[in-house]
Amino acid sequence: MSRTSLIVLIGLLLGSTTINYIDRQVLSVLAPMLRDEFRLSNQQYALILNAFMATYAIGMPAAGWVLDRVGVGRGLMLAVSWWSLAGMVTALARGPLSLAFCRSLLAVGESGAWPAFAKAIAIWVPAHWRTFAMGVCNSGSSLGAMIAPPLVVWITAIYGWQGAFIVTGTLGIGWVLGFALFWRLHPYMHTTDRGQRTSSDKPESWRGLLRYRQTWIVFVCRFLADPIWYFYVFWIPEFLTRERGLSLAAMGAVAWIPFLVSDIANFATGLLAQRLEHAGWSVNRTRKTIMITGAAGAPVGVAAVYTQSLAWTMTFICIAIFFWMMWSVTVQTLPGDYFPPHAVGSVYGFGGMGSTLGSVVSIWMVGRTLDLTHSYTPVFTGLGMLMPVACTAGLLLMGRVQQVDLKSAAVRL
């Protein structure tokens, strides 16, 4: 694949993750309006979020398993088509139950996005580009979350909240058409679609993969740390509206800023890792150093709840998201560091299940805590303590970051 085609491919994968988060964020941006219209409590809102997260938790490993068998190209196009249509159907919701059902449908499709781009990078992107490509594509979560608030507020002002779900849903359909054209023009992508370069590289069974400590490292790190990200994604619009008194329009004008910082962190982390490795650092040293740095800086976000200044609130949130993203990009690179391409989708999907299971628990606890205390202080404080715990657990489990020999029993649990 030429350098130009490689750049286009990375751009397309970035587009898929960006659209993924735009569609995911529509509900969060509209939460103050929908909560008032449907009279939702914090716990009811949390249950709607968890309808998405619980389905996502089940869907991530299933999607990874499917992608390792049917191929990443066709699987990704199917996933984007599914979630785009599910997003559009949400316009028909008439209450908490129908909202929850539509979010569950959305999660079925969206669960394929992250395992797909991780597998695509492992298969189609040269080794010395992979950390950079992972950072770029992972930045779609930040880019989509950044674009969503002003975009959704603008569409809602013209077409209402139903129109916001319909219009954003059409973005994915356009992406599928563009990727299908690129796919047709590059036959090489067809022959390597499953990441099975030799006849001996058959898909690893779940039972086999779960015996490896390296599979559980990704699960544990994401289970403990990813709830922080989902709190910022799902609850910050609510926090700014309820606690800082912002209108929907004012919230839309500032809620994108932390995700711009997150986008910068994605690129910065990828470039930093690339520079360190070019300077002679081992993959092992690079990954662990960046993880420790991210875990040390992320708890700064706790300070956001102790200031009434909007400027300082946003500053502390931005710092926390920057350091959390340094951690996240690095952890999400580990499946490709530890495992061969034909197993990356499954391992990444299992890690995604850990992410969503941890987030399901935290989302329920956030809603419960807010209804009981009517305060975000214990929420910010509790979530702020997760990063040091996640980093400690991760480093204790990791050992040396290097490729696993799937035929050797020495590296198994």
Secondary structure by P-SEA (a helix, b strand, c coil): ccaaaaaaaaaaaaaaaaaaaaaaaccccaaaaaaaaacccaaaaaaaaaaaaaaaaaaaaaaaaaaacccaaaaaaaaaaaaaaaaaaccccccaaaaaaaaaaaaaaacaaaaaaaaaaaccccccaaaaaaaaaaaaaaaaaaacaaaaaaaaacccaaaaaaaaaaaaaaaaaaaaaaaaaccccccccccccccccccccaaaaaacaaaaaaaaaaaccaaaaaaaaccaaaaaaccccccaaaaaaccaaaaaaaaaaaaaaaaaaaaaaaacccaaaaaaaaaaaaaacccccccccccccaaaaaaaaaaaaaaaaaaaaaaaacccccccccaaaaaaaaaaaaaaaaaaaaaaaaaaaaaacccaaaaaaaaaaaaaaaaaaaaaccccccccccccccccc
